[in-house]
Amino acid sequence: MLGLKWTGSGPGAALEQFCAEAGEMSLPDIPPLPLPMPSKLAFSYAPLHSYVERYIFARGGIQNLDSSTKYALARAFQTAAVAQLQDKLLLALQWCSRKEMTIRHVVVSGGVASNLFLRER
C-alpha cells in the first residue's frame, strides 16, 4: 500500500528498512492503530492492514500522502505489529503460568527474528 519495494527478505524487512530511512525526522502524528483481538490468544495483522488501507483511502490515495506521512504511517504500523506480538507473548506466558508450566526461554525465529525494532524490545 505504501509502495515499498520488497527484497528477497519480504515485506517485513522492506517495512523496517523504510521506517529506518526516516531517521530522526519529525513526523506527523498518526492515530494509534488498533490492537487486534485484545486479551485473546489469537493473532492477525488484517486489522492493522485494513486501518492503513482506510487511512490512505480517506486521504484520496497514496499519491496524496507526502513522504513524512508515509514514514509516520509505516512506523505506526510497525509499532502496532510489534505491540501485538508483545501482547500475545505476555498472554501466552500468563496462560502457561496459570497451568503451572515453567517457561525459561522464548525463541523468535524466521523473518520476524531479524527485525531490529522488535529485537530492541
Biopython code that builds the backbone (N, CA, C, O; Angstrom):
import numpy as np
from Bio.PDB.StructureBuilder import StructureBuilder

atoms = [
    (1, "MET", "N", (0.816, -1.202, 0.000)),
    (1, "MET", "CA", (0.000, 0.000, 0.000)),
    (1, "MET", "C", (0.857, 1.262, 0.000)),
    (1, "MET", "O", (0.497, 2.270, -0.609)),
    (2, "LEU", "N", (1.981, 1.195, 0.682)),
    (2, "LEU", "CA", (2.865, 2.357, 0.722)),
    (2, "LEU", "C", (3.842, 2.372, -0.445)),
    (2, "LEU", "O", (4.656, 3.288, -0.562)),
    (3, "GLY", "N", (3.767, 1.379, -1.298)),
    (3, "GLY", "CA", (4.647, 1.308, -2.457)),
    (3, "GLY", "C", (6.068, 0.905, -2.107)),
    (3, "GLY", "O", (7.012, 1.288, -2.799)),
    (4, "LEU", "N", (6.227, 0.136, -1.041)),
    (4, "LEU", "CA", (7.565, -0.300, -0.635)),
    (4, "LEU", "C", (8.065, -1.386, -1.566)),
    (4, "LEU", "O", (7.304, -2.253, -1.995)),
    (5, "LYS", "N", (9.337, -1.331, -1.870)),
    (5, "LYS", "CA", (9.945, -2.355, -2.714)),
    (5, "LYS", "C", (10.439, -3.490, -1.830)),
    (5, "LYS", "O", (11.280, -3.296, -0.952)),
    (6, "TRP", "N", (9.903, -4.672, -2.079)),
    (6, "TRP", "CA", (10.311, -5.844, -1.321)),
    (6, "TRP", "C", (11.634, -6.365, -1.850)),
    (6, "TRP", "O", (11.918, -6.319, -3.047)),
    (7, "THR", "N", (12.417, -6.851, -0.938)),
    (7, "THR", "CA", (13.643, -7.553, -1.319)),
    (7, "THR", "C", (13.364, -9.039, -1.153)),
    (7, "THR", "O", (12.219, -9.435, -0.935)),
    (8, "GLY", "N", (14.372, -9.841, -1.252)),
    (8, "GLY", "CA", (14.211, -11.266, -1.042)),
    (8, "GLY", "C", (13.788, -11.596, 0.381)),
    (8, "GLY", "O", (13.359, -12.717, 0.655)),
    (9, "SER", "N", (13.904, -10.636, 1.289)),
    (9, "SER", "CA", (13.566, -10.864, 2.691)),
    (9, "SER", "C", (12.087, -10.678, 2.989)),
    (9, "SER", "O", (11.631, -11.062, 4.067)),
    (10, "GLY", "N", (11.327, -10.102, 2.068)),
    (10, "GLY", "CA", (9.890, -9.988, 2.255)),
    (10, "GLY", "C", (9.415, -8.625, 2.735)),
    (10, "GLY", "O", (10.207, -7.693, 2.878)),
    (11, "PRO", "N", (8.112, -8.520, 2.983)),
    (11, "PRO", "CA", (7.502, -7.234, 3.311)),
    (11, "PRO", "C", (7.931, -6.677, 4.655)),
    (11, "PRO", "O", (8.060, -5.461, 4.803)),
    (12, "GLY", "N", (8.156, -7.539, 5.639)),
    (12, "GLY", "CA", (8.573, -7.048, 6.951)),
    (12, "GLY", "C", (9.912, -6.336, 6.900)),
    (12, "GLY", "O", (10.092, -5.288, 7.519)),
    (13, "ALA", "N", (10.850, -6.909, 6.161)),
    (13, "ALA", "CA", (12.172, -6.290, 6.014)),
    (13, "ALA", "C", (12.064, -4.974, 5.254)),
    (13, "ALA", "O", (12.747, -4.004, 5.582)),
    (14, "ALA", "N", (11.204, -4.942, 4.238)),
    (14, "ALA", "CA", (11.009, -3.704, 3.474)),
    (14, "ALA", "C", (10.427, -2.618, 4.365)),
    (14, "ALA", "O", (10.840, -1.461, 4.286)),
    (15, "LEU", "N", (9.480, -2.980, 5.206)),
    (15, "LEU", "CA", (8.876, -2.025, 6.132)),
    (15, "LEU", "C", (9.905, -1.499, 7.115)),
    (15, "LEU", "O", (9.990, -0.293, 7.350)),
    (16, "GLU", "N", (10.682, -2.397, 7.684)),
    (16, "GLU", "CA", (11.705, -1.974, 8.644)),
    (16, "GLU", "C", (12.715, -1.034, 8.000)),
    (16, "GLU", "O", (13.084, -0.020, 8.593)),
    (17, "GLN", "N", (13.161, -1.361, 6.797)),
    (17, "GLN", "CA", (14.123, -0.513, 6.099)),
    (17, "GLN", "C", (13.518, 0.863, 5.809)),
    (17, "GLN", "O", (14.176, 1.887, 5.991)),
    (18, "PHE", "N", (12.272, 0.880, 5.362)),
    (18, "PHE", "CA", (11.594, 2.143, 5.066)),
    (18, "PHE", "C", (11.485, 3.001, 6.325)),
    (18, "PHE", "O", (11.751, 4.202, 6.282)),
    (19, "CYS", "N", (11.100, 2.397, 7.434)),
    (19, "CYS", "CA", (10.994, 3.134, 8.699)),
    (19, "CYS", "C", (12.333, 3.724, 9.108)),
    (19, "CYS", "O", (12.395, 4.850, 9.602)),
    (20, "ALA", "N", (13.404, 2.968, 8.906)),
    (20, "ALA", "CA", (14.739, 3.429, 9.281)),
    (20, "ALA", "C", (15.196, 4.606, 8.434)),
    (20, "ALA", "O", (15.971, 5.440, 8.902)),
    (21, "GLU", "N", (14.725, 4.685, 7.193)),
    (21, "GLU", "CA", (15.116, 5.783, 6.300)),
    (21, "GLU", "C", (14.709, 7.150, 6.854)),
    (21, "GLU", "O", (15.351, 8.158, 6.558)),
    (22, "ALA", "N", (13.658, 7.183, 7.645)),
    (22, "ALA", "CA", (13.185, 8.459, 8.194)),
    (22, "ALA", "C", (14.133, 9.015, 9.242)),
    (22, "ALA", "O", (14.118, 10.210, 9.535)),
    (23, "GLY", "N", (14.961, 8.135, 9.807)),
    (23, "GLY", "CA", (15.913, 8.582, 10.822)),
    (23, "GLY", "C", (15.218, 9.273, 11.974)),
    (23, "GLY", "O", (14.217, 8.784, 12.499)),
    (24, "GLU", "N", (15.751, 10.398, 12.354)),
    (24, "GLU", "CA", (15.192, 11.166, 13.466)),
    (24, "GLU", "C", (14.268, 12.284, 12.978)),
    (24, "GLU", "O", (13.976, 13.218, 13.725)),
    (25, "MET", "N", (13.820, 12.193, 11.761)),
    (25, "MET", "CA", (12.939, 13.191, 11.167)),
    (25, "MET", "C", (11.684, 13.379, 12.025)),
    (25, "MET", "O", (11.140, 12.414, 12.562)),
    (26, "SER", "N", (11.238, 14.615, 12.145)),
    (26, "SER", "CA", (9.988, 14.901, 12.842)),
    (26, "SER", "C", (8.836, 14.469, 11.939)),
    (26, "SER", "O", (8.737, 14.905, 10.792)),
    (27, "LEU", "N", (7.969, 13.609, 12.466)),
    (27, "LEU", "CA", (6.890, 13.044, 11.662)),
    (27, "LEU", "C", (5.533, 13.464, 12.213)),
    (27, "LEU", "O", (5.395, 13.707, 13.412)),
    (28, "PRO", "N", (4.533, 13.551, 11.341)),
    (28, "PRO", "CA", (3.188, 13.900, 11.815)),
    (28, "PRO", "C", (2.625, 12.776, 12.692)),
    (28, "PRO", "O", (3.043, 11.622, 12.601)),
    (29, "ASP", "N", (1.676, 13.147, 13.534)),
    (29, "ASP", "CA", (1.030, 12.150, 14.382)),
    (29, "ASP", "C", (0.039, 11.324, 13.565)),
    (29, "ASP", "O", (-0.716, 11.853, 12.750)),
    (30, "ILE", "N", (0.063, 10.054, 13.800)),
    (30, "ILE", "CA", (-0.898, 9.115, 13.213)),
    (30, "ILE", "C", (-1.689, 8.551, 14.389)),
    (30, "ILE", "O", (-1.093, 8.118, 15.375)),
    (31, "PRO", "N", (-3.000, 8.546, 14.306)),
    (31, "PRO", "CA", (-3.765, 7.950, 15.417)),
    (31, "PRO", "C", (-3.302, 6.515, 15.655)),
    (31, "PRO", "O", (-2.932, 5.814, 14.713)),
    (32, "PRO", "N", (-3.321, 6.081, 16.906)),
    (32, "PRO", "CA", (-2.858, 4.715, 17.208)),
    (32, "PRO", "C", (-3.656, 3.670, 16.434)),
    (32, "PRO", "O", (-4.874, 3.777, 16.286)),
    (33, "LEU", "N", (-2.955, 2.676, 15.952)),
    (33, "LEU", "CA", (-3.607, 1.572, 15.269)),
    (33, "LEU", "C", (-4.208, 0.641, 16.320)),
    (33, "LEU", "O", (-3.756, 0.623, 17.465)),
    (34, "PRO", "N", (-5.217, -0.126, 15.937)),
    (34, "PRO", "CA", (-5.881, -0.996, 16.915)),
    (34, "PRO", "C", (-4.993, -2.151, 17.350)),
    (34, "PRO", "O", (-4.081, -2.560, 16.631)),
    (35, "LEU", "N", (-5.275, -2.668, 18.534)),
    (35, "LEU", "CA", (-4.655, -3.903, 18.983)),
    (35, "LEU", "C", (-5.660, -5.006, 18.674)),
    (35, "LEU", "O", (-6.672, -5.124, 19.365)),
    (36, "PRO", "N", (-5.401, -5.809, 17.657)),
    (36, "PRO", "CA", (-6.367, -6.836, 17.253)),
    (36, "PRO", "C", (-6.622, -7.869, 18.348)),
    (36, "PRO", "O", (-5.693, -8.341, 19.003)),
    (37, "MET", "N", (-7.857, -8.201, 18.528)),
    (37, "MET", "CA", (-8.307, -9.247, 19.452)),
    (37, "MET", "C", (-7.639, -9.144, 20.824)),
    (37, "MET", "O", (-6.967, -10.081, 21.255)),
    (38, "PRO", "N", (-7.819, -8.012, 21.513)),
    (38, "PRO", "CA", (-7.172, -7.865, 22.818)),
    (38, "PRO", "C", (-7.632, -8.950, 23.791)),
    (38, "PRO", "O", (-8.781, -9.391, 23.760)),
    (39, "SER", "N", (-6.725, -9.356, 24.636)),
    (39, "SER", "CA", (-6.974, -10.361, 25.675)),
    (39, "SER", "C", (-7.302, -11.746, 25.124)),
    (39, "SER", "O", (-7.841, -12.585, 25.846)),
    (40, "LYS", "N", (-6.984, -11.992, 23.861)),
    (40, "LYS", "CA", (-7.216, -13.310, 23.269)),
    (40, "LYS", "C", (-5.907, -13.838, 22.695)),
    (40, "LYS", "O", (-5.091, -13.084, 22.166)),
    (41, "LEU", "N", (-5.729, -15.139, 22.810)),
    (41, "LEU", "CA", (-4.556, -15.780, 22.218)),
    (41, "LEU", "C", (-4.849, -16.085, 20.751)),
    (41, "LEU", "O", (-4.850, -17.239, 20.322)),
    (42, "ALA", "N", (-5.089, -15.045, 20.017)),
    (42, "ALA", "CA", (-5.337, -15.123, 18.579)),
    (42, "ALA", "C", (-4.548, -13.991, 17.945)),
    (42, "ALA", "O", (-4.267, -12.980, 18.589)),
    (43, "PHE", "N", (-4.197, -14.163, 16.698)),
    (43, "PHE", "CA", (-3.261, -13.245, 16.077)),
    (43, "PHE", "C", (-3.701, -12.920, 14.661)),
    (43, "PHE", "O", (-4.104, -13.809, 13.911)),
    (44, "SER", "N", (-3.623, -11.642, 14.292)),
    (44, "SER", "CA", (-3.930, -11.251, 12.921)),
    (44, "SER", "C", (-3.369, -9.856, 12.641)),
    (44, "SER", "O", (-3.494, -8.937, 13.450)),
    (45, "TYR", "N", (-2.748, -9.732, 11.471)),
    (45, "TYR", "CA", (-2.328, -8.411, 11.014)),
    (45, "TYR", "C", (-3.416, -7.758, 10.163)),
    (45, "TYR", "O", (-3.276, -6.594, 9.790)),
    (46, "ALA", "N", (-4.488, -8.468, 9.850)),
    (46, "ALA", "CA", (-5.542, -7.946, 8.975)),
    (46, "ALA", "C", (-6.142, -6.624, 9.483)),
    (46, "ALA", "O", (-6.343, -5.713, 8.679)),
    (47, "PRO", "N", (-6.437, -6.486, 10.792)),
    (47, "PRO", "CA", (-6.985, -5.195, 11.246)),
    (47, "PRO", "C", (-6.001, -4.034, 11.058)),
    (47, "PRO", "O", (-6.414, -2.909, 10.776)),
    (48, "LEU", "N", (-4.718, -4.306, 11.211)),
    (48, "LEU", "CA", (-3.713, -3.258, 11.004)),
    (48, "LEU", "C", (-3.651, -2.882, 9.528)),
    (48, "LEU", "O", (-3.587, -1.702, 9.181)),
    (49, "HIS", "N", (-3.670, -3.878, 8.678)),
    (49, "HIS", "CA", (-3.656, -3.665, 7.233)),
    (49, "HIS", "C", (-4.891, -2.849, 6.815)),
    (49, "HIS", "O", (-4.785, -1.900, 6.039)),
    (50, "SER", "N", (-6.049, -3.232, 7.336)),
    (50, "SER", "CA", (-7.293, -2.522, 6.997)),
    (50, "SER", "C", (-7.257, -1.075, 7.462)),
    (50, "SER", "O", (-7.727, -0.179, 6.760)),
    (51, "TYR", "N", (-6.698, -0.848, 8.648)),
    (51, "TYR", "CA", (-6.599, 0.512, 9.169)),
    (51, "TYR", "C", (-5.766, 1.381, 8.231)),
    (51, "TYR", "O", (-6.164, 2.491, 7.876)),
    (52, "VAL", "N", (-4.610, 0.864, 7.838)),
    (52, "VAL", "CA", (-3.727, 1.623, 6.946)),
    (52, "VAL", "C", (-4.423, 1.869, 5.611)),
    (52, "VAL", "O", (-4.357, 2.971, 5.066)),
    (53, "GLU", "N", (-5.082, 0.855, 5.094)),
    (53, "GLU", "CA", (-5.799, 0.991, 3.828)),
    (53, "GLU", "C", (-6.879, 2.069, 3.914)),
    (53, "GLU", "O", (-7.003, 2.900, 3.014)),
    (54, "ARG", "N", (-7.660, 2.056, 4.996)),
    (54, "ARG", "CA", (-8.709, 3.083, 5.178)),
    (54, "ARG", "C", (-8.100, 4.474, 5.359)),
    (54, "ARG", "O", (-8.633, 5.459, 4.849)),
    (55, "TYR", "N", (-6.991, 4.550, 6.080)),
    (55, "TYR", "CA", (-6.318, 5.831, 6.300)),
    (55, "TYR", "C", (-5.899, 6.440, 4.959)),
    (55, "TYR", "O", (-6.128, 7.622, 4.701)),
    (56, "ILE", "N", (-5.287, 5.620, 4.121)),
    (56, "ILE", "CA", (-4.830, 6.085, 2.804)),
    (56, "ILE", "C", (-6.025, 6.454, 1.931)),
    (56, "ILE", "O", (-6.015, 7.502, 1.285)),
    (57, "PHE", "N", (-7.043, 5.616, 1.903)),
    (57, "PHE", "CA", (-8.232, 5.866, 1.086)),
    (57, "PHE", "C", (-8.919, 7.162, 1.501)),
    (57, "PHE", "O", (-9.364, 7.925, 0.644)),
    (58, "ALA", "N", (-9.010, 7.422, 2.811)),
    (58, "ALA", "CA", (-9.674, 8.627, 3.314)),
    (58, "ALA", "C", (-8.949, 9.902, 2.891)),
    (58, "ALA", "O", (-9.531, 10.986, 2.910)),
    (59, "ARG", "N", (-7.701, 9.774, 2.518)),
    (59, "ARG", "CA", (-6.907, 10.934, 2.091)),
    (59, "ARG", "C", (-6.744, 10.994, 0.577)),
    (59, "ARG", "O", (-5.913, 11.744, 0.065)),
    (60, "GLY", "N", (-7.529, 10.212, -0.128)),
    (60, "GLY", "CA", (-7.536, 10.274, -1.583)),
    (60, "GLY", "C", (-6.506, 9.410, -2.279)),
    (60, "GLY", "O", (-6.289, 9.563, -3.481)),
    (61, "GLY", "N", (-5.865, 8.503, -1.554)),
    (61, "GLY", "CA", (-4.897, 7.604, -2.169)),
    (61, "GLY", "C", (-3.472, 7.928, -1.784)),
    (61, "GLY", "O", (-3.168, 9.002, -1.266)),
    (62, "ILE", "N", (-2.615, 6.974, -2.052)),
    (62, "ILE", "CA", (-1.203, 7.092, -1.675)),
    (62, "ILE", "C", (-0.530, 8.290, -2.337)),
    (62, "ILE", "O", (0.390, 8.881, -1.771)),
    (63, "GLN", "N", (-0.990, 8.649, -3.538)),
    (63, "GLN", "CA", (-0.390, 9.775, -4.254)),
    (63, "GLN", "C", (-0.612, 11.105, -3.528)),
    (63, "GLN", "O", (0.083, 12.080, -3.813)),
    (64, "ASN", "N", (-1.558, 11.159, -2.604)),
    (64, "ASN", "CA", (-1.842, 12.390, -1.869)),
    (64, "ASN", "C", (-1.125, 12.464, -0.518)),
    (64, "ASN", "O", (-1.305, 13.427, 0.227)),
    (65, "LEU", "N", (-0.324, 11.465, -0.206)),
    (65, "LEU", "CA", (0.419, 11.484, 1.059)),
    (65, "LEU", "C", (1.852, 11.940, 0.809)),
    (65, "LEU", "O", (2.524, 11.448, -0.097)),
    (66, "ASP", "N", (2.304, 12.877, 1.617)),
    (66, "ASP", "CA", (3.704, 13.289, 1.488)),
    (66, "ASP", "C", (4.598, 12.241, 2.156)),
    (66, "ASP", "O", (4.115, 11.354, 2.861)),
    (67, "SER", "N", (5.888, 12.356, 1.927)),
    (67, "SER", "CA", (6.807, 11.325, 2.420)),
    (67, "SER", "C", (6.810, 11.236, 3.944)),
    (67, "SER", "O", (6.924, 10.135, 4.483)),
    (68, "SER", "N", (6.687, 12.357, 4.655)),
    (68, "SER", "CA", (6.707, 12.281, 6.118)),
    (68, "SER", "C", (5.477, 11.545, 6.645)),
    (68, "SER", "O", (5.571, 10.839, 7.649)),
    (69, "THR", "N", (4.332, 11.694, 5.990)),
    (69, "THR", "CA", (3.127, 10.965, 6.403)),
    (69, "THR", "C", (3.292, 9.479, 6.106)),
    (69, "THR", "O", (2.859, 8.643, 6.899)),
    (70, "LYS", "N", (3.912, 9.137, 4.977)),
    (70, "LYS", "CA", (4.158, 7.726, 4.661)),
    (70, "LYS", "C", (5.085, 7.100, 5.715)),
    (70, "LYS", "O", (4.851, 5.983, 6.175)),
    (71, "TYR", "N", (6.127, 7.831, 6.084)),
    (71, "TYR", "CA", (7.037, 7.325, 7.117)),
    (71, "TYR", "C", (6.292, 7.152, 8.442)),
    (71, "TYR", "O", (6.458, 6.141, 9.125)),
    (72, "ALA", "N", (5.480, 8.131, 8.798)),
    (72, "ALA", "CA", (4.736, 8.067, 10.058)),
    (72, "ALA", "C", (3.772, 6.886, 10.060)),
    (72, "ALA", "O", (3.640, 6.190, 11.067)),
    (73, "LEU", "N", (3.107, 6.665, 8.949)),
    (73, "LEU", "CA", (2.165, 5.551, 8.835)),
    (73, "LEU", "C", (2.907, 4.211, 8.921)),
    (73, "LEU", "O", (2.437, 3.278, 9.573)),
    (74, "ALA", "N", (4.049, 4.122, 8.271)),
    (74, "ALA", "CA", (4.856, 2.904, 8.330)),
    (74, "ALA", "C", (5.318, 2.632, 9.757)),
    (74, "ALA", "O", (5.255, 1.496, 10.226)),
    (75, "ARG", "N", (5.777, 3.657, 10.440)),
    (75, "ARG", "CA", (6.227, 3.475, 11.824)),
    (75, "ARG", "C", (5.063, 3.092, 12.731)),
    (75, "ARG", "O", (5.218, 2.258, 13.623)),
    (76, "ALA", "N", (3.897, 3.700, 12.506)),
    (76, "ALA", "CA", (2.723, 3.356, 13.312)),
    (76, "ALA", "C", (2.351, 1.888, 13.109)),
    (76, "ALA", "O", (2.009, 1.195, 14.067)),
    (77, "PHE", "N", (2.417, 1.414, 11.862)),
    (77, "PHE", "CA", (2.119, 0.009, 11.585)),
    (77, "PHE", "C", (3.134, -0.898, 12.268)),
    (77, "PHE", "O", (2.761, -1.874, 12.920)),
    (78, "GLN", "N", (4.412, -0.580, 12.119)),
    (78, "GLN", "CA", (5.457, -1.411, 12.723)),
    (78, "GLN", "C", (5.309, -1.447, 14.241)),
    (78, "GLN", "O", (5.450, -2.506, 14.852)),
    (79, "THR", "N", (5.027, -0.307, 14.848)),
    (79, "THR", "CA", (4.848, -0.238, 16.297)),
    (79, "THR", "C", (3.658, -1.082, 16.732)),
    (79, "THR", "O", (3.741, -1.809, 17.723)),
    (80, "ALA", "N", (2.549, -0.991, 15.996)),
    (80, "ALA", "CA", (1.356, -1.775, 16.335)),
    (80, "ALA", "C", (1.592, -3.269, 16.135)),
    (80, "ALA", "O", (1.110, -4.083, 16.923)),
    (81, "ALA", "N", (2.322, -3.632, 15.096)),
    (81, "ALA", "CA", (2.605, -5.047, 14.839)),
    (81, "ALA", "C", (3.451, -5.629, 15.964)),
    (81, "ALA", "O", (3.183, -6.736, 16.432)),
    (82, "VAL", "N", (4.457, -4.902, 16.398)),
    (82, "VAL", "CA", (5.316, -5.369, 17.486)),
    (82, "VAL", "C", (4.533, -5.383, 18.800)),
    (82, "VAL", "O", (4.697, -6.301, 19.604)),
    (83, "ALA", "N", (3.686, -4.380, 19.027)),
    (83, "ALA", "CA", (2.867, -4.358, 20.245)),
    (83, "ALA", "C", (1.969, -5.589, 20.303)),
    (83, "ALA", "O", (1.762, -6.155, 21.376)),
    (84, "GLN", "N", (1.431, -6.008, 19.150)),
    (84, "GLN", "CA", (0.589, -7.198, 19.123)),
    (84, "GLN", "C", (1.413, -8.445, 19.494)),
    (84, "GLN", "O", (0.960, -9.289, 20.267)),
    (85, "LEU", "N", (2.609, -8.545, 18.940)),
    (85, "LEU", "CA", (3.468, -9.679, 19.286)),
    (85, "LEU", "C", (3.782, -9.702, 20.781)),
    (85, "LEU", "O", (3.736, -10.754, 21.419)),
    (86, "GLN", "N", (4.099, -8.536, 21.329)),
    (86, "GLN", "CA", (4.405, -8.453, 22.754)),
    (86, "GLN", "C", (3.188, -8.838, 23.596)),
    (86, "GLN", "O", (3.308, -9.583, 24.568)),
    (87, "ASP", "N", (2.021, -8.326, 23.217)),
    (87, "ASP", "CA", (0.786, -8.600, 23.945)),
    (87, "ASP", "C", (0.461, -10.098, 23.927)),
    (87, "ASP", "O", (0.127, -10.679, 24.959)),
    (88, "LYS", "N", (0.561, -10.709, 22.757)),
    (88, "LYS", "CA", (0.231, -12.128, 22.638)),
    (88, "LYS", "C", (1.244, -12.999, 23.375)),
    (88, "LYS", "O", (0.876, -14.022, 23.952)),
    (89, "LEU", "N", (2.509, -12.605, 23.361)),
    (89, "LEU", "CA", (3.518, -13.354, 24.108)),
    (89, "LEU", "C", (3.232, -13.275, 25.602)),
    (89, "LEU", "O", (3.304, -14.285, 26.302)),
    (90, "LEU", "N", (2.911, -12.092, 26.090)),
    (90, "LEU", "CA", (2.589, -11.931, 27.507)),
    (90, "LEU", "C", (1.363, -12.774, 27.871)),
    (90, "LEU", "O", (1.365, -13.443, 28.904)),
    (91, "LEU", "N", (0.327, -12.750, 27.045)),
    (91, "LEU", "CA", (-0.860, -13.567, 27.303)),
    (91, "LEU", "C", (-0.504, -15.058, 27.352)),
    (91, "LEU", "O", (-0.983, -15.790, 28.217)),
    (92, "ALA", "N", (0.335, -15.491, 26.423)),
    (92, "ALA", "CA", (0.737, -16.899, 26.387)),
    (92, "ALA", "C", (1.524, -17.279, 27.639)),
    (92, "ALA", "O", (1.322, -18.354, 28.204)),
    (93, "LEU", "N", (2.419, -16.393, 28.068)),
    (93, "LEU", "CA", (3.196, -16.670, 29.274)),
    (93, "LEU", "C", (2.297, -16.710, 30.512)),
    (93, "LEU", "O", (2.499, -17.534, 31.404)),
    (94, "GLN", "N", (1.310, -15.824, 30.562)),
    (94, "GLN", "CA", (0.358, -15.835, 31.675)),
    (94, "GLN", "C", (-0.463, -17.126, 31.671)),
    (94, "GLN", "O", (-0.716, -17.702, 32.729)),
    (95, "TRP", "N", (-0.877, -17.578, 30.495)),
    (95, "TRP", "CA", (-1.619, -18.827, 30.370)),
    (95, "TRP", "C", (-0.783, -19.996, 30.888)),
    (95, "TRP", "O", (-1.260, -20.846, 31.639)),
    (96, "CYS", "N", (0.476, -20.009, 30.462)),
    (96, "CYS", "CA", (1.373, -21.076, 30.914)),
    (96, "CYS", "C", (1.545, -21.044, 32.436)),
    (96, "CYS", "O", (1.578, -22.088, 33.087)),
    (97, "SER", "N", (1.651, -19.866, 32.978)),
    (97, "SER", "CA", (1.807, -19.730, 34.422)),
    (97, "SER", "C", (0.582, -20.268, 35.160)),
    (97, "SER", "O", (0.718, -20.954, 36.173)),
    (98, "ARG", "N", (-0.608, -19.959, 34.657)),
    (98, "ARG", "CA", (-1.841, -20.474, 35.274)),
    (98, "ARG", "C", (-1.899, -22.000, 35.211)),
    (98, "ARG", "O", (-2.487, -22.641, 36.082)),
    (99, "LYS", "N", (-1.293, -22.569, 34.186)),
    (99, "LYS", "CA", (-1.253, -24.032, 34.031)),
    (99, "LYS", "C", (-0.033, -24.636, 34.740)),
    (99, "LYS", "O", (0.262, -25.824, 34.602)),
    (100, "GLU", "N", (0.666, -23.783, 35.502)),
    (100, "GLU", "CA", (1.866, -24.186, 36.239)),
    (100, "GLU", "C", (2.949, -24.751, 35.334)),
    (100, "GLU", "O", (3.666, -25.685, 35.691)),
    (101, "MET", "N", (3.044, -24.158, 34.161)),
    (101, "MET", "CA", (4.099, -24.526, 33.208)),
    (101, "MET", "C", (5.206, -23.480, 33.337)),
    (101, "MET", "O", (4.947, -22.282, 33.223)),
    (102, "THR", "N", (6.409, -23.920, 33.569)),
    (102, "THR", "CA", (7.540, -23.010, 33.701)),
    (102, "THR", "C", (8.168, -22.787, 32.332)),
    (102, "THR", "O", (8.561, -23.735, 31.653)),
    (103, "ILE", "N", (8.255, -21.541, 31.943)),
    (103, "ILE", "CA", (8.881, -21.161, 30.669)),
    (103, "ILE", "C", (10.183, -20.446, 31.001)),
    (103, "ILE", "O", (10.184, -19.421, 31.684)),
    (104, "ARG", "N", (11.270, -20.984, 30.521)),
    (104, "ARG", "CA", (12.571, -20.384, 30.801)),
    (104, "ARG", "C", (13.131, -19.638, 29.598)),
    (104, "ARG", "O", (13.961, -18.743, 29.761)),
    (105, "HIS", "N", (12.690, -19.991, 28.390)),
    (105, "HIS", "CA", (13.232, -19.381, 27.189)),
    (105, "HIS", "C", (12.115, -19.155, 26.179)),
    (105, "HIS", "O", (11.137, -19.899, 26.130)),
    (106, "VAL", "N", (12.283, -18.129, 25.392)),
    (106, "VAL", "CA", (11.378, -17.857, 24.280)),
    (106, "VAL", "C", (12.246, -17.714, 23.034)),
    (106, "VAL", "O", (13.247, -16.998, 23.044)),
    (107, "VAL", "N", (11.859, -18.393, 21.974)),
    (107, "VAL", "CA", (12.610, -18.331, 20.724)),
    (107, "VAL", "C", (11.756, -17.616, 19.687)),
    (107, "VAL", "O", (10.590, -17.954, 19.485)),
    (108, "VAL", "N", (12.342, -16.639, 19.043)),
    (108, "VAL", "CA", (11.702, -15.960, 17.925)),
    (108, "VAL", "C", (12.531, -16.326, 16.702)),
    (108, "VAL", "O", (13.750, -16.154, 16.694)),
    (109, "SER", "N", (11.863, -16.830, 15.667)),
    (109, "SER", "CA", (12.616, -17.290, 14.505)),
    (109, "SER", "C", (12.001, -16.761, 13.224)),
    (109, "SER", "O", (10.962, -16.101, 13.233)),
    (110, "GLY", "N", (12.659, -17.065, 12.139)),
    (110, "GLY", "CA", (12.184, -16.622, 10.831)),
    (110, "GLY", "C", (12.476, -15.148, 10.601)),
    (110, "GLY", "O", (13.322, -14.555, 11.269)),
    (111, "GLY", "N", (11.768, -14.574, 9.653)),
    (111, "GLY", "CA", (11.979, -13.178, 9.299)),
    (111, "GLY", "C", (11.721, -12.218, 10.442)),
    (111, "GLY", "O", (12.378, -11.184, 10.557)),
    (112, "VAL", "N", (10.762, -12.565, 11.288)),
    (112, "VAL", "CA", (10.438, -11.714, 12.434)),
    (112, "VAL", "C", (11.646, -11.536, 13.340)),
    (112, "VAL", "O", (11.859, -10.457, 13.893)),
    (113, "ALA", "N", (12.425, -12.576, 13.489)),
    (113, "ALA", "CA", (13.578, -12.539, 14.380)),
    (113, "ALA", "C", (14.648, -11.560, 13.910)),
    (113, "ALA", "O", (15.468, -11.112, 14.712)),
    (114, "SER", "N", (14.651, -11.230, 12.651)),
    (114, "SER", "CA", (15.665, -10.303, 12.144)),
    (114, "SER", "C", (15.255, -8.844, 12.289)),
    (114, "SER", "O", (16.058, -7.954, 12.005)),
    (115, "ASN", "N", (14.037, -8.577, 12.721)),
    (115, "ASN", "CA", (13.559, -7.200, 12.854)),
    (115, "ASN", "C", (14.205, -6.544, 14.075)),
    (115, "ASN", "O", (13.950, -6.944, 15.211)),
    (116, "LEU", "N", (15.030, -5.549, 13.836)),
    (116, "LEU", "CA", (15.756, -4.881, 14.922)),
    (116, "LEU", "C", (14.828, -4.130, 15.854)),
    (116, "LEU", "O", (15.074, -4.074, 17.059)),
    (117, "PHE", "N", (13.763, -3.550, 15.315)),
    (117, "PHE", "CA", (12.793, -2.841, 16.149)),
    (117, "PHE", "C", (12.216, -3.787, 17.194)),
    (117, "PHE", "O", (12.087, -3.424, 18.363)),
    (118, "LEU", "N", (11.870, -4.994, 16.774)),
    (118, "LEU", "CA", (11.348, -5.994, 17.703)),
    (118, "LEU", "C", (12.437, -6.465, 18.664)),
    (118, "LEU", "O", (12.198, -6.584, 19.865)),
    (119, "ARG", "N", (13.597, -6.724, 18.153)),
    (119, "ARG", "CA", (14.681, -7.244, 18.986)),
    (119, "ARG", "C", (15.095, -6.262, 20.070)),
    (119, "ARG", "O", (15.573, -6.677, 21.126)),
    (120, "GLU", "N", (14.921, -4.981, 19.831)),
    (120, "GLU", "CA", (15.257, -3.982, 20.851)),
    (120, "GLU", "C", (14.281, -4.000, 22.016)),
    (120, "GLU", "O", (14.572, -3.446, 23.075)),
    (121, "ARG", "N", (13.147, -4.621, 21.835)),
    (121, "ARG", "CA", (12.158, -4.698, 22.900)),
    (121, "ARG", "C", (12.569, -5.781, 23.847)),
    (121, "ARG", "O", (11.880, -6.032, 24.835)),
]
sb = StructureBuilder()
sb.init_structure("model")
sb.init_model(0)
sb.init_chain("A")
sb.init_seg("    ")
for serial, (resi, resn, name, xyz) in enumerate(atoms, 1):
    if name == "N":
        sb.init_residue(resn, " ", resi, " ")
    sb.init_atom(name, np.array(xyz, "f"), 0.0, 1.0, " ", f" {name:<3s}", serial, name[0])
structure = sb.get_structure()
